[in-house]
Amino acid sequence: AESIPLPDASVDAVVAGQAYHWFDQARAHPEVARVLRPGGTFAAIWNTRDESVAWVAELTRVAHLLDGTGESQPNATSFGPLFGPIERRNFHQSVQHTGESLLALLHSRSYYLTGSPAEQAGIDARVRALVATHPQLAERERFELPYLTEVHRAIRRD
């Protein structure tokens, strides 16, 4: 984001999914504005688990999810003087899972990969038990993992 290998005013949109919080904003905002045409859109997007759903909140607890995807991301107040005001919208969406695909998702997370074999086995056992016994999941081959998608966007000024 701080050094985009594109010509000036060459794109209509720049989108940062799950990554904006890592940007050096003082450097990234002017660089994003440089590659955007006037009137182009910059959007920062986060998918957060919808923990208002009981089984999802329980998943976070039993799997010790420390990846940040169940927490609301910081609200940007400005993308800098080269952009208009930030507009915010939330959208609901979901991803279909089975018990095994949910485990595969968890197995891809850094906290799981860096955990000890005992920690990994504990997470696997607790998640399998959750899928097998939670009233919203038990006896279902497939289920939806709900997310709230937060979008913050602004238009590049002329």
C-alpha positions in Angstrom: 0.0 0.0 0.0 2.9 2.3 0.6 4.5 1.7 -2.8 2.0 0.5 -5.5 3.6 -0.5 -8.8 1.1 1.2 -11.0 1.1 4.5 -13.0 -0.6 7.7 -11.7 -4.4 7.8 -12.1 -4.5 4.3 -13.6 -7.2 2.6 -11.6 -10.9 3.2 -10.7 -10.7 1.5 -7.3 -8.3 0.3 -4.6 -9.7 -2.2 -2.1 -8.0 -3.4 1.0 -9.6 -6.6 2.4 -8.7 -7.5 6.0 -5.4 -5.5 5.7 -6.0 -1.7 6.2 -5.0 -1.8 9.9 -1.5 -2.9 8.8 -0.9 0.2 6.5 1.4 3.0 7.3 -1.4 5.4 6.7 0.7 8.5 6.4 2.5 6.9 3.4 -0.4 4.7 2.1 -3.1 7.3 1.7 -1.1 9.6 -0.7 0.1 6.5 -2.6 -3.5 5.1 -3.0 -4.6 8.6 -4.1 -1.7 8.7 -6.7 -2.9 5.5 -8.5 -6.6 6.4 -8.3 -8.1 8.5 -11.0 -10.0 11.6 -9.7 -13.4 10.3 -8.5 -12.0 6.8 -7.9 -12.9 4.9 -4.8 -10.7 3.6 -1.9 -12.4 1.0 0.3 -11.2 -0.8 3.5 -13.1 -3.9 4.2 -13.3 -6.3 7.1 -15.2 -9.5 7.6 -16.0 -10.2 11.3 -17.7 -13.3 12.6 -21.2 -12.4 13.7 -21.0 -13.3 17.3 -24.6 -12.3 17.9 -25.3 -15.9 16.8 -24.9 -18.1 19.8 -22.9 -20.9 18.2 -20.4 -18.4 16.7 -19.8 -16.8 20.1 -19.3 -20.3 21.5 -16.9 -21.1 18.7 -14.8 -18.1 19.6 -14.7 -19.2 23.2 -13.9 -22.9 22.7 -11.4 -22.4 19.9 -9.6 -19.5 21.7 -9.8 -17.5 18.5 -7.3 -14.8 18.6 -7.2 -13.9 15.0 -9.3 -10.7 15.3 -12.0 -11.9 12.9 -14.6 -11.8 15.6 -13.9 -8.3 16.7 -15.0 -5.1 15.0 -12.1 -3.4 13.3 -11.1 0.2 14.0 -13.2 2.8 12.4 -11.2 5.0 10.1 -12.2 8.7 10.5 -10.4 10.0 7.4 -8.3 8.7 4.5 -6.6 12.1 4.4 -7.1 15.4 2.5 -6.9 13.8 -0.9 -10.2 11.9 -0.2 -13.7 13.0 0.6 -15.5 11.9 3.8 -15.6 8.2 4.6 -18.9 6.4 4.1 -19.6 3.3 6.2 -21.9 0.4 5.4 -22.4 -3.0 7.0 -23.5 -6.1 5.1 -24.4 -9.6 6.3 -23.0 -12.6 4.5 -22.2 -16.2 5.3 -20.0 -19.0 4.2 -21.3 -22.6 4.2 -19.3 -25.1 6.2 -19.3 -28.7 7.4 -17.6 -29.7 10.6 -14.5 -30.7 8.7 -14.3 -27.5 6.6 -14.7 -25.4 9.8 -11.7 -27.2 11.3 -9.8 -26.7 8.0 -10.5 -23.0 8.3 -9.2 -22.9 11.9 -6.1 -25.0 10.8 -5.2 -22.2 8.5 -4.9 -19.5 11.2 -1.6 -18.5 12.6 -2.5 -19.0 16.2 -3.4 -22.6 15.4 -0.3 -23.2 13.3 2.0 -21.9 16.0 0.2 -23.7 18.8 1.7 -26.8 20.4 0.3 -30.2 19.3 -1.6 -30.4 22.6 -3.2 -27.0 22.0 -4.1 -28.0 18.5 -5.6 -31.2 19.6 -7.6 -29.4 22.3 -9.0 -26.9 19.8 -10.0 -29.7 17.4 -11.7 -31.7 20.2 -13.7 -28.7 21.5 -14.8 -27.6 18.0 -15.8 -31.2 17.1 -17.8 -31.3 20.3 -19.4 -27.9 19.6 -20.5 -29.0 16.1 -21.8 -32.3 17.4 -23.8 -30.9 20.4 -24.7 -27.3 19.9 -28.5 -27.0 19.2 -27.9 -24.8 16.2 -25.5 -27.3 14.6 -26.1 -30.8 15.9 -27.2 -33.3 13.3 -26.6 -30.9 10.5 -24.2 -31.8 7.7 -23.9 -28.2 6.5 -24.3 -24.9 8.3 -23.7 -21.2 7.7 -20.9 -19.3 9.4 -22.3 -15.8 9.5 -20.1 -12.7 9.0 -20.7 -9.0 9.2 -18.8 -7.2 6.4 -17.8 -3.6 7.4 -16.9 -1.3 4.4 -15.3 2.1 4.8 -15.0 3.9 1.5 -14.1 7.4 0.3 -13.9 9.1 -3.1 -10.6 10.6 -4.3 -11.0 14.3 -4.7 -10.3 16.0 -8.1 
